[in-house]
Amino acid sequence: MSSLKRKCPFSSTSPQQFKTHITLKEAAKLNNDLLREMMDKTRNLLVEGQQGYWNSNSPAPTAAAVVQTTSPLQCFSCKSGDPSRSCYHCARYSCTPCSRVCVGCEEVFCSLCSLLNYDTPQTREFCLSCVA
């Protein structure tokens, strides 16, 4: 038995190994002037966007307007206007049907900060801390 490896059937310059498409970014790596031009164009677009944002005719909202539009006194899940509890973990307001009481620590949690466990015939509710 010979321990020689067989030769590669392809030539050393196989066209399958050549890249056929060169992006503008790759071409800019080879040409510093093109790279500088791309950076200047990007910077100018960012500056124009920032100036357009700050020079817009719409006034900034006042603190009172923000408070009126984002009232925390509604359930985050069903959007009812009758929240009775806040989550012990994230402080979101939730109504009685949307809130859950953890079996382990007996604190009130929202549906995002608690899990339902179906291992027993009765559904049990656990907070994320007690599950771990």
N, CA, C and O atoms as CSV, one atom per row, in Angstrom:
chain,resi,resn,atom,element,x,y,z
A,1,MET,N,N,0.823,-1.179,0.000
A,1,MET,CA,C,0.000,0.000,0.000
A,1,MET,C,C,0.874,1.253,0.000
A,1,MET,O,O,1.846,1.368,0.747
A,2,SER,N,N,0.506,2.140,-0.828
A,2,SER,CA,C,1.244,3.384,-0.946
A,2,SER,C,C,0.594,4.432,-0.050
A,2,SER,O,O,-0.633,4.474,0.039
A,3,SER,N,N,1.356,5.255,0.595
A,3,SER,CA,C,0.827,6.295,1.471
A,3,SER,C,C,0.742,7.646,0.768
A,3,SER,O,O,0.646,8.687,1.418
A,4,LEU,N,N,0.777,7.623,-0.539
A,4,LEU,CA,C,0.692,8.857,-1.297
A,4,LEU,C,C,-0.766,9.296,-1.418
A,4,LEU,O,O,-1.674,8.478,-1.570
A,5,LYS,N,N,-0.954,10.581,-1.348
A,5,LYS,CA,C,-2.295,11.121,-1.527
A,5,LYS,C,C,-2.550,11.303,-3.003
A,5,LYS,O,O,-1.632,11.541,-3.788
A,6,ARG,N,N,-3.819,11.186,-3.371
A,6,ARG,CA,C,-4.124,11.411,-4.776
A,6,ARG,C,C,-4.111,12.895,-5.071
A,6,ARG,O,O,-4.326,13.705,-4.169
A,7,LYS,N,N,-3.867,13.262,-6.293
A,7,LYS,CA,C,-3.778,14.658,-6.696
A,7,LYS,C,C,-5.165,15.269,-6.781
A,7,LYS,O,O,-6.156,14.576,-7.010
A,8,CYS,N,N,-5.215,16.574,-6.592
A,8,CYS,CA,C,-6.463,17.321,-6.716
A,8,CYS,C,C,-6.855,17.348,-8.193
A,8,CYS,O,O,-6.028,17.705,-9.031
A,9,PRO,N,N,-8.094,16.981,-8.536
A,9,PRO,CA,C,-8.472,16.953,-9.956
A,9,PRO,C,C,-8.646,18.349,-10.549
A,9,PRO,O,O,-8.698,18.485,-11.772
A,10,PHE,N,N,-8.735,19.362,-9.739
A,10,PHE,CA,C,-8.920,20.727,-10.227
A,10,PHE,C,C,-7.569,21.417,-10.321
A,10,PHE,O,O,-6.640,21.078,-9.588
A,11,SER,N,N,-7.464,22.354,-11.197
A,11,SER,CA,C,-6.218,23.103,-11.284
A,11,SER,C,C,-6.112,24.043,-10.087
A,11,SER,O,O,-7.093,24.266,-9.377
A,12,SER,N,N,-4.948,24.580,-9.871
A,12,SER,CA,C,-4.736,25.427,-8.697
A,12,SER,C,C,-5.493,26.751,-8.788
A,12,SER,O,O,-5.696,27.412,-7.769
A,13,THR,N,N,-5.907,27.143,-9.969
A,13,THR,CA,C,-6.647,28.391,-10.145
A,13,THR,C,C,-8.078,28.088,-10.584
A,13,THR,O,O,-8.511,28.516,-11.654
A,14,SER,N,N,-8.782,27.371,-9.775
A,14,SER,CA,C,-10.160,26.993,-10.100
A,14,SER,C,C,-11.053,28.229,-10.094
A,14,SER,O,O,-11.012,29.002,-9.137
A,15,PRO,N,N,-11.858,28.438,-11.133
A,15,PRO,CA,C,-12.726,29.619,-11.183
A,15,PRO,C,C,-13.802,29.596,-10.099
A,15,PRO,O,O,-14.393,30.637,-9.814
A,16,GLN,N,N,-14.073,28.452,-9.493
A,16,GLN,CA,C,-15.076,28.388,-8.436
A,16,GLN,C,C,-14.599,29.093,-7.175
A,16,GLN,O,O,-15.417,29.465,-6.334
A,17,GLN,N,N,-13.310,29.279,-7.029
A,17,GLN,CA,C,-12.789,29.883,-5.820
A,17,GLN,C,C,-12.568,31.384,-5.952
A,17,GLN,O,O,-12.185,32.031,-4.978
A,18,PHE,N,N,-12.795,31.939,-7.106
A,18,PHE,CA,C,-12.647,33.370,-7.292
A,18,PHE,C,C,-13.932,34.077,-6.929
A,18,PHE,O,O,-15.019,33.583,-7.229
A,19,LYS,N,N,-13.823,35.222,-6.291
A,19,LYS,CA,C,-14.984,36.032,-5.961
A,19,LYS,C,C,-15.397,36.802,-7.204
A,19,LYS,O,O,-14.566,37.440,-7.851
A,20,THR,N,N,-16.681,36.742,-7.537
A,20,THR,CA,C,-17.132,37.380,-8.767
A,20,THR,C,C,-17.750,38.750,-8.532
A,20,THR,O,O,-17.860,39.539,-9.470
A,21,HIS,N,N,-18.157,39.053,-7.306
A,21,HIS,CA,C,-18.775,40.356,-7.026
A,21,HIS,C,C,-18.004,41.050,-5.910
A,21,HIS,O,O,-17.794,40.467,-4.847
A,22,ILE,N,N,-17.588,42.269,-6.138
A,22,ILE,CA,C,-16.878,43.055,-5.139
A,22,ILE,C,C,-17.755,44.249,-4.783
A,22,ILE,O,O,-18.126,45.039,-5.650
A,23,THR,N,N,-18.080,44.370,-3.504
A,23,THR,CA,C,-18.935,45.461,-3.068
A,23,THR,C,C,-18.150,46.765,-3.017
A,23,THR,O,O,-16.920,46.769,-3.081
A,24,LEU,N,N,-18.875,47.866,-2.902
A,24,LEU,CA,C,-18.245,49.182,-2.842
A,24,LEU,C,C,-17.384,49.315,-1.586
A,24,LEU,O,O,-16.338,49.963,-1.611
A,25,LYS,N,N,-17.826,48.701,-0.494
A,25,LYS,CA,C,-17.063,48.775,0.755
A,25,LYS,C,C,-15.718,48.047,0.615
A,25,LYS,O,O,-14.697,48.514,1.120
A,26,GLU,N,N,-15.730,46.905,-0.072
A,26,GLU,CA,C,-14.478,46.164,-0.272
A,26,GLU,C,C,-13.541,46.911,-1.208
A,26,GLU,O,O,-12.323,46.886,-1.036
A,27,ALA,N,N,-14.123,47.576,-2.198
A,27,ALA,CA,C,-13.297,48.363,-3.115
A,27,ALA,C,C,-12.705,49.570,-2.400
A,27,ALA,O,O,-11.593,49.997,-2.712
A,28,ALA,N,N,-13.453,50.126,-1.429
A,28,ALA,CA,C,-12.972,51.288,-0.696
A,28,ALA,C,C,-11.788,50.930,0.194
A,28,ALA,O,O,-10.957,51.789,0.488
A,29,LYS,N,N,-11.702,49.677,0.624
A,29,LYS,CA,C,-10.559,49.260,1.440
A,29,LYS,C,C,-9.256,49.365,0.647
A,29,LYS,O,O,-8.189,49.595,1.215
A,30,LEU,N,N,-9.358,49.196,-0.656
A,30,LEU,CA,C,-8.176,49.271,-1.507
A,30,LEU,C,C,-7.858,50.691,-1.933
A,30,LEU,O,O,-6.724,50.984,-2.312
A,31,ASN,N,N,-8.852,51.588,-1.877
A,31,ASN,CA,C,-8.683,52.954,-2.349
A,31,ASN,C,C,-9.064,53.922,-1.223
A,31,ASN,O,O,-10.239,54.044,-0.880
A,32,ASN,N,N,-8.066,54.609,-0.648
A,32,ASN,CA,C,-8.328,55.495,0.490
A,32,ASN,C,C,-9.221,56.676,0.128
A,32,ASN,O,O,-10.009,57.130,0.957
A,33,ASP,N,N,-9.107,57.177,-1.100
A,33,ASP,CA,C,-9.955,58.304,-1.519
A,33,ASP,C,C,-11.424,57.893,-1.556
A,33,ASP,O,O,-12.293,58.660,-1.141
A,34,LEU,N,N,-11.703,56.702,-2.044
A,34,LEU,CA,C,-13.076,56.214,-2.096
A,34,LEU,C,C,-13.620,55.986,-0.688
A,34,LEU,O,O,-14.786,56.273,-0.416
A,35,LEU,N,N,-12.782,55.474,0.203
A,35,LEU,CA,C,-13.191,55.263,1.589
A,35,LEU,C,C,-13.504,56.596,2.267
A,35,LEU,O,O,-14.507,56.710,2.972
A,36,ARG,N,N,-12.664,57.596,2.062
A,36,ARG,CA,C,-12.887,58.910,2.644
A,36,ARG,C,C,-14.178,59.532,2.098
A,36,ARG,O,O,-14.924,60.173,2.838
A,37,GLU,N,N,-14.434,59.340,0.804
A,37,GLU,CA,C,-15.654,59.865,0.185
A,37,GLU,C,C,-16.905,59.206,0.791
A,37,GLU,O,O,-17.908,59.876,1.040
A,38,MET,N,N,-16.835,57.896,1.024
A,38,MET,CA,C,-17.968,57.196,1.645
A,38,MET,C,C,-18.199,57.699,3.069
A,38,MET,O,O,-19.344,57.905,3.472
A,39,MET,N,N,-17.131,57.897,3.829
A,39,MET,CA,C,-17.261,58.385,5.212
A,39,MET,C,C,-17.836,59.792,5.246
A,39,MET,O,O,-18.682,60.093,6.088
A,40,ASP,N,N,-17.388,60.660,4.339
A,40,ASP,CA,C,-17.916,62.027,4.285
A,40,ASP,C,C,-19.400,62.039,3.930
A,40,ASP,O,O,-20.173,62.807,4.503
A,41,LYS,N,N,-19.790,61.202,3.000
A,41,LYS,CA,C,-21.193,61.138,2.605
A,41,LYS,C,C,-22.057,60.658,3.777
A,41,LYS,O,O,-23.128,61.214,4.022
A,42,THR,N,N,-21.604,59.646,4.489
A,42,THR,CA,C,-22.342,59.135,5.644
A,42,THR,C,C,-22.444,60.192,6.732
A,42,THR,O,O,-23.515,60.397,7.304
A,43,ARG,N,N,-21.326,60.867,7.022
A,43,ARG,CA,C,-21.338,61.903,8.051
A,43,ARG,C,C,-22.287,63.034,7.668
A,43,ARG,O,O,-23.029,63.529,8.516
A,44,ASN,N,N,-22.274,63.452,6.390
A,44,ASN,CA,C,-23.167,64.520,5.942
A,44,ASN,C,C,-24.628,64.124,6.064
A,44,ASN,O,O,-25.464,64.944,6.444
A,45,LEU,N,N,-24.943,62.872,5.745
A,45,LEU,CA,C,-26.324,62.410,5.898
A,45,LEU,C,C,-26.758,62.426,7.357
A,45,LEU,O,O,-27.889,62.804,7.661
A,46,LEU,N,N,-25.882,62.024,8.254
A,46,LEU,CA,C,-26.206,62.043,9.674
A,46,LEU,C,C,-26.409,63.465,10.191
A,46,LEU,O,O,-27.341,63.724,10.953
A,47,VAL,N,N,-25.542,64.382,9.780
A,47,VAL,CA,C,-25.655,65.779,10.223
A,47,VAL,C,C,-26.931,66.408,9.688
A,47,VAL,O,O,-27.619,67.122,10.418
A,48,GLU,N,N,-27.262,66.152,8.415
A,48,GLU,CA,C,-28.489,66.699,7.837
A,48,GLU,C,C,-29.729,66.155,8.555
A,48,GLU,O,O,-30.683,66.893,8.805
A,49,GLY,N,N,-29.707,64.887,8.877
A,49,GLY,CA,C,-30.830,64.296,9.602
A,49,GLY,C,C,-30.989,64.896,10.984
A,49,GLY,O,O,-32.111,65.153,11.422
A,50,GLN,N,N,-29.882,65.123,11.679
A,50,GLN,CA,C,-29.934,65.719,13.006
A,50,GLN,C,C,-30.439,67.150,12.930
A,50,GLN,O,O,-31.269,67.559,13.742
A,51,GLN,N,N,-29.949,67.911,11.970
A,51,GLN,CA,C,-30.399,69.296,11.829
A,51,GLN,C,C,-31.876,69.354,11.460
A,51,GLN,O,O,-32.600,70.225,11.942
A,52,GLY,N,N,-32.325,68.444,10.616
A,52,GLY,CA,C,-33.740,68.399,10.259
A,52,GLY,C,C,-34.615,68.070,11.457
A,52,GLY,O,O,-35.722,68.592,11.585
A,53,TYR,N,N,-34.120,67.207,12.330
A,53,TYR,CA,C,-34.878,66.851,13.528
A,53,TYR,C,C,-34.992,68.042,14.465
A,53,TYR,O,O,-36.080,68.330,14.965
A,54,TRP,N,N,-33.890,68.738,14.711
A,54,TRP,CA,C,-33.899,69.843,15.665
A,54,TRP,C,C,-34.541,71.101,15.090
A,54,TRP,O,O,-35.025,71.941,15.849
A,55,ASN,N,N,-34.554,71.248,13.780
A,55,ASN,CA,C,-35.125,72.438,13.162
A,55,ASN,C,C,-36.577,72.248,12.740
A,55,ASN,O,O,-37.146,73.128,12.094
A,56,SER,N,N,-37.181,71.128,13.089
A,56,SER,CA,C,-38.577,70.913,12.691
A,56,SER,C,C,-39.479,71.901,13.423
A,56,SER,O,O,-39.131,72.393,14.496
A,57,ASN,N,N,-40.628,72.186,12.842
A,57,ASN,CA,C,-41.538,73.185,13.396
A,57,ASN,C,C,-42.367,72.668,14.558
A,57,ASN,O,O,-43.033,73.463,15.221
A,58,SER,N,N,-42.354,71.367,14.834
A,58,SER,CA,C,-43.171,70.849,15.926
A,58,SER,C,C,-42.484,71.125,17.261
A,58,SER,O,O,-41.311,70.792,17.432
A,59,PRO,N,N,-43.203,71.731,18.211
A,59,PRO,CA,C,-42.596,72.016,19.512
A,59,PRO,C,C,-42.438,70.738,20.332
A,59,PRO,O,O,-43.156,69.758,20.131
A,60,ALA,N,N,-41.503,70.771,21.238
A,60,ALA,CA,C,-41.285,69.624,22.112
A,60,ALA,C,C,-42.456,69.498,23.082
A,60,ALA,O,O,-42.963,70.513,23.559
A,61,PRO,N,N,-42.894,68.283,23.384
A,61,PRO,CA,C,-44.026,68.130,24.298
A,61,PRO,C,C,-43.644,68.529,25.716
A,61,PRO,O,O,-42.521,68.289,26.162
A,62,THR,N,N,-44.582,69.134,26.412
A,62,THR,CA,C,-44.335,69.522,27.799
A,62,THR,C,C,-44.528,68.315,28.704
A,62,THR,O,O,-45.075,67.296,28.283
A,63,ALA,N,N,-44.084,68.434,29.934
A,63,ALA,CA,C,-44.210,67.330,30.883
A,63,ALA,C,C,-45.675,67.013,31.166
A,63,ALA,O,O,-46.031,65.846,31.331
A,64,ALA,N,N,-46.525,68.030,31.227
A,64,ALA,CA,C,-47.947,67.803,31.481
A,64,ALA,C,C,-48.596,67.029,30.341
A,64,ALA,O,O,-49.450,66.178,30.588
A,65,ALA,N,N,-48.212,67.305,29.107
A,65,ALA,CA,C,-48.770,66.592,27.964
A,65,ALA,C,C,-48.350,65.131,27.969
A,65,ALA,O,O,-49.135,64.259,27.595
A,66,VAL,N,N,-47.116,64.856,28.389
A,66,VAL,CA,C,-46.647,63.479,28.451
A,66,VAL,C,C,-47.406,62.708,29.516
A,66,VAL,O,O,-47.765,61.551,29.300
A,67,VAL,N,N,-47.657,63.329,30.662
A,67,VAL,CA,C,-48.376,62.661,31.739
A,67,VAL,C,C,-49.804,62.360,31.317
A,67,VAL,O,O,-50.322,61.294,31.650
A,68,GLN,N,N,-50.455,63.263,30.597
A,68,GLN,CA,C,-51.831,63.052,30.180
A,68,GLN,C,C,-51.950,61.928,29.151
A,68,GLN,O,O,-52.931,61.185,29.178
A,69,THR,N,N,-51.001,61.787,28.266
A,69,THR,CA,C,-51.113,60.772,27.219
A,69,THR,C,C,-50.696,59.389,27.692
A,69,THR,O,O,-51.174,58.395,27.144
A,70,THR,N,N,-49.828,59.287,28.683
A,70,THR,CA,C,-49.376,57.986,29.155
A,70,THR,C,C,-49.811,57.788,30.596
A,70,THR,O,O,-48.995,57.870,31.515
A,71,SER,N,N,-51.062,57.534,30.787
A,71,SER,CA,C,-51.594,57.324,32.125
A,71,SER,C,C,-51.252,55.918,32.599
A,71,SER,O,O,-51.562,54.952,31.902
A,72,PRO,N,N,-50.622,55.773,33.762
A,72,PRO,CA,C,-50.272,54.449,34.248
A,72,PRO,C,C,-51.460,53.735,34.893
A,72,PRO,O,O,-51.350,52.567,35.265
A,73,LEU,N,N,-52.563,54.407,35.026
A,73,LEU,CA,C,-53.690,53.821,35.733
A,73,LEU,C,C,-54.607,53.036,34.805
A,73,LEU,O,O,-55.817,53.262,34.772
A,74,GLN,N,N,-54.026,52.124,34.063
A,74,GLN,CA,C,-54.799,51.179,33.291
A,74,GLN,C,C,-54.016,49.884,33.219
A,74,GLN,O,O,-52.788,49.886,33.301
A,75,CYS,N,N,-54.718,48.796,33.070
A,75,CYS,CA,C,-54.076,47.483,33.009
A,75,CYS,C,C,-53.236,47.406,31.738
A,75,CYS,O,O,-53.724,47.718,30.652
A,76,PHE,N,N,-51.971,46.991,31.867
A,76,PHE,CA,C,-51.097,46.943,30.702
A,76,PHE,C,C,-51.496,45.817,29.760
A,76,PHE,O,O,-51.188,45.880,28.569
A,77,SER,N,N,-52.164,44.801,30.255
A,77,SER,CA,C,-52.491,43.640,29.438
A,77,SER,C,C,-53.797,43.811,28.667
A,77,SER,O,O,-53.815,43.675,27.444
A,78,CYS,N,N,-54.897,44.109,29.378
A,78,CYS,CA,C,-56.198,44.208,28.707
A,78,CYS,C,C,-56.629,45.650,28.492
A,78,CYS,O,O,-57.673,45.897,27.887
A,79,LYS,N,N,-55.842,46.611,28.979
A,79,LYS,CA,C,-56.086,48.055,28.800
A,79,LYS,C,C,-57.369,48.542,29.458
A,79,LYS,O,O,-57.907,49.579,29.069
A,80,SER,N,N,-57.868,47.806,30.451
A,80,SER,CA,C,-59.038,48.296,31.183
A,80,SER,C,C,-58.599,49.429,32.108
A,80,SER,O,O,-57.445,49.483,32.532
A,81,GLY,N,N,-59.510,50.313,32.409
A,81,GLY,CA,C,-59.181,51.464,33.234
A,81,GLY,C,C,-59.321,51.192,34.709
A,81,GLY,O,O,-59.462,52.131,35.493
A,82,ASP,N,N,-59.285,49.928,35.119
A,82,ASP,CA,C,-59.518,49.578,36.515
A,82,ASP,C,C,-58.392,48.706,37.068
A,82,ASP,O,O,-58.646,47.562,37.445
A,83,PRO,N,N,-57.159,49.209,37.129
A,83,PRO,CA,C,-56.089,48.390,37.702
A,83,PRO,C,C,-56.195,48.381,39.225
A,83,PRO,O,O,-56.384,49.420,39.858
A,84,SER,N,N,-56.073,47.221,39.778
A,84,SER,CA,C,-56.183,47.131,41.227
A,84,SER,C,C,-54.873,46.740,41.888
A,84,SER,O,O,-54.733,46.881,43.103
A,85,ARG,N,N,-53.908,46.251,41.112
A,85,ARG,CA,C,-52.662,45.761,41.693
A,85,ARG,C,C,-51.495,46.167,40.808
A,85,ARG,O,O,-51.662,46.418,39.615
A,86,SER,N,N,-50.317,46.228,41.403
A,86,SER,CA,C,-49.102,46.441,40.618
A,86,SER,C,C,-48.188,45.242,40.829
A,86,SER,O,O,-48.158,44.650,41.907
A,87,CYS,N,N,-47.447,44.895,39.791
A,87,CYS,CA,C,-46.559,43.736,39.827
A,87,CYS,C,C,-45.430,43.976,40.825
A,87,CYS,O,O,-44.854,45.063,40.868
A,88,TYR,N,N,-45.122,42.974,41.615
A,88,TYR,CA,C,-44.068,43.063,42.615
A,88,TYR,C,C,-42.696,43.197,41.962
A,88,TYR,O,O,-41.791,43.802,42.537
A,89,HIS,N,N,-42.537,42.628,40.749
A,89,HIS,CA,C,-41.238,42.630,40.077
A,89,HIS,C,C,-41.027,43.856,39.186
A,89,HIS,O,O,-40.001,44.528,39.300
A,90,CYS,N,N,-41.973,44.152,38.311
A,90,CYS,CA,C,-41.755,45.214,37.323
A,90,CYS,C,C,-42.623,46.453,37.556
A,90,CYS,O,O,-42.464,47.444,36.843
A,91,ALA,N,N,-43.524,46.429,38.520
A,91,ALA,CA,C,-44.383,47.552,38.910
A,91,ALA,C,C,-45.392,47.942,37.831
A,91,ALA,O,O,-45.888,49.069,37.850
A,92,ARG,N,N,-45.711,47.053,36.895
A,92,ARG,CA,C,-46.786,47.320,35.933
A,92,ARG,C,C,-48.128,47.176,36.645
A,92,ARG,O,O,-48.297,46.332,37.524
A,93,TYR,N,N,-49.066,48.011,36.249
A,93,TYR,CA,C,-50.401,47.919,36.821
A,93,TYR,C,C,-51.191,46.855,36.074
A,93,TYR,O,O,-51.098,46.747,34.852
A,94,SER,N,N,-51.967,46.072,36.811
A,94,SER,CA,C,-52.819,45.065,36.184
A,94,SER,C,C,-54.101,44.917,36.981
A,94,SER,O,O,-54.128,45.141,38.191
A,95,CYS,N,N,-55.160,44.537,36.287
A,95,CYS,CA,C,-56.445,44.327,36.950
A,95,CYS,C,C,-56.444,42.945,37.616
A,95,CYS,O,O,-55.515,42.161,37.424
A,96,THR,N,N,-57.457,42.662,38.373
A,96,THR,CA,C,-57.509,41.407,39.120
A,96,THR,C,C,-57.471,40.176,38.213
A,96,THR,O,O,-56.729,39.243,38.519
A,97,PRO,N,N,-58.234,40.122,37.112
A,97,PRO,CA,C,-58.149,38.922,36.264
A,97,PRO,C,C,-56.789,38.731,35.580
A,97,PRO,O,O,-56.414,37.599,35.276
A,98,CYS,N,N,-56.052,39.810,35.336
A,98,CYS,CA,C,-54.760,39.700,34.647
A,98,CYS,C,C,-53.589,39.482,35.598
A,98,CYS,O,O,-52.507,39.106,35.146
A,99,SER,N,N,-53.765,39.701,36.888
A,99,SER,CA,C,-52.658,39.532,37.831
A,99,SER,C,C,-52.667,38.113,38.392
A,99,SER,O,O,-53.699,37.440,38.405
A,100,ARG,N,N,-51.506,37.675,38.851
A,100,ARG,CA,C,-51.342,36.319,39.390
A,100,ARG,C,C,-50.633,36.390,40.735
A,100,ARG,O,O,-49.763,37.235,40.944
A,101,VAL,N,N,-51.011,35.500,41.640
A,101,VAL,CA,C,-50.373,35.417,42.955
A,101,VAL,C,C,-49.486,34.183,42.962
A,101,VAL,O,O,-49.946,33.072,42.697
A,102,CYS,N,N,-48.210,34.388,43.267
A,102,CYS,CA,C,-47.240,33.295,43.266
A,102,CYS,C,C,-47.520,32.335,44.409
A,102,CYS,O,O,-47.788,32.763,45.531
A,103,VAL,N,N,-47.460,31.030,44.127
A,103,VAL,CA,C,-47.688,30.010,45.146
A,103,VAL,C,C,-46.530,29.982,46.141
A,103,VAL,O,O,-46.731,29.697,47.322
A,104,GLY,N,N,-45.313,30.279,45.664
A,104,GLY,CA,C,-44.134,30.192,46.518
A,104,GLY,C,C,-43.988,31.357,47.481
A,104,GLY,O,O,-43.846,31.138,48.684
A,105,CYS,N,N,-44.017,32.600,46.981
A,105,CYS,CA,C,-43.757,33.763,47.831
A,105,CYS,C,C,-45.017,34.558,48.141
A,105,CYS,O,O,-44.973,35.475,48.961
A,106,GLU,N,N,-46.134,34.232,47.508
A,106,GLU,CA,C,-47.439,34.852,47.732
A,106,GLU,C,C,-47.459,36.352,47.442
A,106,GLU,O,O,-48.194,37.104,48.083
A,107,GLU,N,N,-46.656,36.780,46.481
A,107,GLU,CA,C,-46.675,38.163,46.007
A,107,GLU,C,C,-47.474,38.229,44.709
A,107,GLU,O,O,-47.697,37.210,44.055
A,108,VAL,N,N,-47.905,39.443,44.341
A,108,VAL,CA,C,-48.690,39.653,43.129
A,108,VAL,C,C,-47.753,39.954,41.966
A,108,VAL,O,O,-46.860,40.794,42.086
A,109,PHE,N,N,-47.956,39.262,40.828
A,109,PHE,CA,C,-47.131,39.440,39.646
A,109,PHE,C,C,-48.014,39.593,38.415
A,109,PHE,O,O,-49.155,39.132,38.399
A,110,CYS,N,N,-47.479,40.241,37.385
A,110,CYS,CA,C,-48.199,40.360,36.108
A,110,CYS,C,C,-47.978,39.078,35.300
A,110,CYS,O,O,-47.228,38.195,35.717
A,111,SER,N,N,-48.631,38.985,34.154
A,111,SER,CA,C,-48.519,37.778,33.339
A,111,SER,C,C,-47.143,37.631,32.694
A,111,SER,O,O,-46.765,36.521,32.320
A,112,LEU,N,N,-46.383,38.722,32.553
A,112,LEU,CA,C,-45.043,38.632,31.983
A,112,LEU,C,C,-44.000,38.173,32.992
A,112,LEU,O,O,-42.978,37.597,32.619
A,113,CYS,N,N,-44.259,38.427,34.262
A,113,CYS,CA,C,-43.285,38.084,35.313
A,113,CYS,C,C,-43.663,36.818,36.066
A,113,CYS,O,O,-43.087,36.529,37.114
A,114,SER,N,N,-44.624,36.058,35.546
A,114,SER,CA,C,-45.037,34.826,36.201
A,114,SER,C,C,-45.291,33.748,35.163
A,114,SER,O,O,-45.492,34.035,33.983
A,115,LEU,N,N,-45.279,32.507,35.621
A,115,LEU,CA,C,-45.507,31.359,34.751
A,115,LEU,C,C,-46.589,30.472,35.333
A,115,LEU,O,O,-46.757,30.400,36.551
A,116,LEU,N,N,-47.317,29.803,34.470
A,116,LEU,CA,C,-48.308,28.829,34.911
A,116,LEU,C,C,-47.674,27.449,34.848
A,116,LEU,O,O,-46.983,27.121,33.884
A,117,ASN,N,N,-47.914,26.631,35.890
A,117,ASN,CA,C,-47.366,25.291,35.979
A,117,ASN,C,C,-48.525,24.307,35.904
A,117,ASN,O,O,-49.469,24.386,36.690
A,118,TYR,N,N,-48.449,23.377,34.951
A,118,TYR,CA,C,-49.518,22.411,34.734
A,118,TYR,C,C,-49.107,21.007,35.161
A,118,TYR,O,O,-49.676,20.034,34.664
A,119,ASP,N,N,-48.131,20.866,36.073
A,119,ASP,CA,C,-47.675,19.547,36.508
A,119,ASP,C,C,-48.704,18.819,37.357
A,119,ASP,O,O,-48.735,17.588,37.350
A,120,THR,N,N,-49.528,19.520,38.070
A,120,THR,CA,C,-50.547,18.923,38.941
A,120,THR,C,C,-51.930,19.146,38.325
A,120,THR,O,O,-52.058,19.925,37.381
A,121,PRO,N,N,-52.952,18.487,38.832
A,121,PRO,CA,C,-54.303,18.708,38.287
A,121,PRO,C,C,-54.764,20.160,38.416
A,121,PRO,O,O,-55.504,20.646,37.560
A,122,GLN,N,N,-54.337,20.861,39.474
A,122,GLN,CA,C,-54.663,22.282,39.598
A,122,GLN,C,C,-53.532,23.112,38.987
A,122,GLN,O,O,-52.355,22.815,39.195
A,123,THR,N,N,-53.887,24.131,38.247
A,123,THR,CA,C,-52.896,25.024,37.666
A,123,THR,C,C,-52.290,25.876,38.771
A,123,THR,O,O,-53.005,26.506,39.551
A,124,ARG,N,N,-50.958,25.886,38.828
A,124,ARG,CA,C,-50.278,26.687,39.841
A,124,ARG,C,C,-49.552,27.843,39.166
A,124,ARG,O,O,-49.079,27.714,38.037
A,125,GLU,N,N,-49.468,28.961,39.857
A,125,GLU,CA,C,-48.823,30.166,39.339
A,125,GLU,C,C,-47.548,30.429,40.127
A,125,GLU,O,O,-47.566,30.454,41.358
A,126,PHE,N,N,-46.432,30.626,39.408
A,126,PHE,CA,C,-45.150,30.890,40.041
A,126,PHE,C,C,-44.541,32.146,39.436
A,126,PHE,O,O,-44.703,32.417,38.246
A,127,CYS,N,N,-43.837,32.913,40.273
A,127,CYS,CA,C,-43.079,34.041,39.746
A,127,CYS,C,C,-41.778,33.499,39.147
A,127,CYS,O,O,-41.438,32.335,39.360
A,128,LEU,N,N,-41.070,34.312,38.421
A,128,LEU,CA,C,-39.840,33.862,37.772
A,128,LEU,C,C,-38.755,33.532,38.788
A,128,LEU,O,O,-37.878,32.718,38.500
A,129,SER,N,N,-38.790,34.144,39.973
A,129,SER,CA,C,-37.791,33.855,41.009
A,129,SER,C,C,-38.030,32.500,41.640
A,129,SER,O,O,-37.083,31.760,41.906
A,130,CYS,N,N,-39.294,32.167,41.885
A,130,CYS,CA,C,-39.607,30.896,42.546
A,130,CYS,C,C,-39.524,29.705,41.606
A,130,CYS,O,O,-39.376,28.575,42.071
A,131,VAL,N,N,-39.614,29.919,40.308
A,131,VAL,CA,C,-39.505,28.825,39.351
A,131,VAL,C,C,-38.081,28.290,39.320
A,131,VAL,O,O,-37.865,27.083,39.213
A,132,ALA,N,N,-37.111,29.195,39.413
A,132,ALA,CA,C,-35.707,28.802,39.305
A,132,ALA,C,C,-35.208,28.045,40.465
A,132,ALA,O,O,-34.040,27.657,40.493
